[in-house]
Amino acid sequence: MSTLLVGFDSAWTAHNSGAIVGVMHRDDRTFQDLGPPLVVNYADAEQVVRNWQVEWNSTATVQLLDQPTIVKNIAGQRPVENLAGCSVGLRCGGMQPGNRSRVEMFGDGAPVWRYLEQFGGPANPLVGPVTGVIETYPVLTMIALGWTRPHCTRAGGRLPKYNPARKKTFSIEDWQHVCLCASKEFSDRGLRRIAQWIEEACEKPKPRKSDQDGLDACICLLVALNLAEGKDCIMVGNLETGYIVVPHGSAQLVEELEIRCRKTGRNPGEWIQKVRWKMETSASENGLHSPDSSEWSG
């Protein structure tokens, strides 16, 4: 049994490009590097994943996507953005709202819906590694993993300013910081081709937006690796209105999310849940999973 793990930093619309990167999780629970990130639009990404599925004869395909996969609200924020956006804001960041009025991104003809249809739709992270697409968010992942930068007045630090398209705020030191954090994660797992790509990107004096797309795809993939390794992750939000999955690396983040839930009249146990996958070689009919998930208790 083998599971294809994919990190996809989409560009949200049909006219832009993002990046995609993949790893195989093999029978012996080791990972097979599928090479560095590729610049793709939605059509390209679909073909890349199809090619990987055929070439590696994958039993399941789990994709971690940096774009909302469940958007039912006509305007404003989704509840998950209302929750997670507070922690992002505490660290000098902002979070884009997902709503159906943003027609190119979430209207009926938006490319994300066709992509989801091709690969099993929005997955339920609580039931284990079945084929499907899981929403994640690199910024929240960086908070969860402690990749923030020091700040003189904010206990949680600040988010790295690593987007080269924002020339007024971009910091090459922050870019190098994120690259070094990410490359270590992949190097520690023996995924040298991906780690090498990140290391080379780190050395660029003037990285491009496509480099950041590739780096974000790697951060999306890192969430998939944590899930496949059976590490604790958290799901913020719900399957009805939208959710985000990130590693559980920060008790402070969980506490902030719980506080935000209570301030907005939500039950933390319903809006912040633990996700822990148990990967087995022959646990069920499809040989994929034996789930272990429960409400987060702090």
C-alpha positions, -999 to +999 in steps of 0.1 A: +000+000+000+013+034-009-001+069-004+007+099-025+011+130-004+008+164-022+014+200-012-004+224-035-001+262-032-027+272-057-030+306-072-068+307-064-079+317-100-077+302-134-054+328-148-025+326-123-001+299-113+011+284-081+033+254-072+029+217-064+052+192-048+048+155-039+061+126-018+052+089-017+045+073+017+055+037+011+045+004+027+075+004+050+065+039+062+094+056+045+091+085+021+100+087-015+109+122-028+092+130-061+114+160-069+113+198-063+082+219-066+068+226-100+052+258-112+016+249-122-019+263-129-049+242-120-049+223-152-012+216-149-016+205-113-043+180-122-021+164-148+009+163-125-010+145-099-025+121-124+010+113-137+022+106-102-007+084-094+000+062-125+038+062-122+038+052-085+006+031-085-007+050-054-035+034-033-046+068-020-039+105-027-040+130+001-036+166-010-030+196+013-042+227-005-036+263+004-070+275-006-105+272+009-122+240-001-155+246+016-171+281+009-208+285+015-210+321+028-220+347+002-200+375+018-176+382+047-154+357+065-159+320+070-161+311+107-127+294+105-111+326+092-128+345+121-111+321+145-077+317+129-074+353+118-072+364+154-039+345+159-026+357+126-034+393+135-017+390+169+015+383+149+012+413+125-004+393+097-037+393+078-060+366+064-079+368+032-116+360+035-132+333+014-167+340+002-188+332-029-189+369-040-152+365-050-163+350-083-130+342-098-119+323-067-151+308-054-179+314-079-197+285-096-171+284-124-140+288-102-113+262-110-110+250-074-144+232-077-134+211-107-101+203-091-119+190-060-143+169-081-113+152-098-097+142-065-124+131-041-136+165-029-130+181+005-117+153+027-128+147+063-095+148+082-110+131+112-115+097+095-080+091+083-060+092+051-087+086+024-083+101-010-093+138-009-082+174-005-075+190+029-073+227+033-043+240+051-027+275+055+011+280+055+009+311+077-009+292+104+015+263+100+044+286+107+027+298+138+020+263+149+057+252+143+072+283+160+087+298+129+078+334+139+103+362+143+110+381+175+089+412+181+096+439+208+060+441+221+043+409+209+048+377+230+040+355+201+065+373+178+056+384+143+051+365+111+080+364+086+078+390+058+089+366+031+067+374+001+090+389-026+060+404-045+055+428-016+087+448-021+080+474+006+078+449+034+099+419+020+128+410+042+156+388+028+165+377+063+129+365+069+130+347+036+162+329+046+147+321+080+116+304+065+138+285+040+161+273+067+132+261+089+116+243+059+148+227+045+156+212+079+122+195+081+127+178+047+164+171+052+157+154+086+133+131+067+158+122+041+139+141+013+171+156-001+158+168-035+132+190-019+155+201+008+182+210-018+157+231-038+148+250-007+184+255+002+191+269-033+161+292-031+174+304+003+207+316-014+189+337-040+196+374-035+163+383-052+138+354-049+107+356-071+071+351-063+073+317-080+100+308-055+077+317-026+049+296-043+072+266-043+082+272-007+046+275+004+038+242-015+066+226+006+050+239+038+016+225+027+034+192+021+050+193+055+015+192+070+008+161+050+040+145+063+030+152+099-004+136+093+013+105+076+037+102+105+008+100+129+017+132+147-009+153+164-025+180+142-054+203+148-085+210+127-099+245+132-134+250+119-158+223+107-169+203+077-200+224+072-185+259+069-149+252+062-118+241+082-080+244+082-056+216+093-021+224+107+004+206+129-001+207+167+032+222+176+021+251+198+000+250+230-001+288+228-019+286+195-044+261+207-051+283+238-055+314+216-080+296+194-099+283+224-101+318+238-113+331+205-140+305+204-153+315+238-153+352+229-174+345+198-199+322+215-185+289+201-177+256+219-140+251+216-145+213+216-166+216+184-144+241+166-109+229+175-104+191+172-074+168+173-064+149+142-040+119+145-037+094+117-025+058+122-010+046+089-012+008+086-003-016+057-034-037+060-059-022+085-091-020+064-106-029+031-086-003+012-055-009+034-053+027+043-062+037+078-072+031+113-084+065+125-076+080+159-092+114+163-111+131+191-120+165+204-090+186+215-088+190+252-060+214+255 
